[in-house]
Every structure is written in C-alpha cells, then in structure tokens.
C-alpha cells in the first residue's frame, strides 16, 4: 500500500512539473509540427525530463525550478520528512 502512495505522489509531482514547465518555458510538450498544427510531442518532454541527468547547465540556481531531477529529489525529501 505504501508503494501505491509513493507512485501517486511521484505522478502528481511529475504532472505539476510538466504543467509548470510548459507554462514557464513553453513548447516542450505542445509544439507546432511541420504543417503548423500544434501537436503533443512526448519525445521532447521525455528529453527535457532527462536533461538534468546528463547536462550540467540545468544545475544552476536560476534553473533549479525547471530541473526535474532536483524537483523530484526535493519533493521526495519533503515527503519523507512529513
């Protein structure tokens, strides 16, 4: 039962992060295709979520709010503290 709560928490944090990133940066998940129609692009979203694991430029004070690894680790620390 504890794993279900844990996975739900991670899912909620991920959903909030995706919405916030799309709002603050834009055109990560929803971007125009070659014909100009806005479509959902999951490859771009997954690439953005994985970027902090292999790029150092997302580990500055100014970019921690769009760093999925940092947000997830920070949220899990708060989850375990309370």
N, C-alpha and C positions, 0 to 999 in steps of 0.2 A: 504494500500500500504506500510505503514511503517513496518508492521509485516513481509511482504514478504522480505524486505531488511534485517531486523533483522535475520530472519531464514536463508537467504542465507549467511549472514556474519558468523553465528554460524556454518553452514555447511562447509564453506571454512576453518574456523579456525580448526574445527574438522578434516577435511581431511589433512590439513598441519600437524597437531599434530600427526595423525596416521602415516603419511609418515616419519616424523622426528623420532618418537619413534621406528618405525620398523628399521630405519637406525641406530640409536644410540644404541639401546638395542638389537634388533634382536629377531626373533622367538616369536613375540607377535601375529601377525595376520597370518603369514605364518610359519607353523611349520610342521615337519615330523610326519606322523601318525605311527601306529604300523607296517605298512609294509615298512616304509622308504620313502614314497612318500610325497612330500611337498604339504600340503593342506591348505585351508583357514579355520581358526579357529575363528569364531566370538565370541564364549563363552570366549575365552582367551582375546580377545580385549575388550569386554564389562567389564570383570572383571578388566582389567588393567585401564580402564577409570574410574571405580567406586572405585578403591583402595583408592584414597585420601580422600574419604568421611568416611572411617572407619579405616584407618591406619595412624598412626602419623609419621611413618618413611619416608614418602614422603614429609614432610613439613620441610625439612632442606634446607639450602642454596644450597647444592650440588645437590639436587634432584628436585628443582623447575622447571627445564626445562622439566621434564617428569611427572609433576603433572598436570593432565588435568583440575582439578578444578581451580588451580592457573592460568594456561594459559588462560582459558576461562574467568575468572573474570577480569584478567588484560586486555585482549583483549576487553572485553565489556566496561571497563572504558575508554580505548583509543578511542573506537568507539563513546561513548557518549561525550567525550571531543572535538572531531573533527567532 
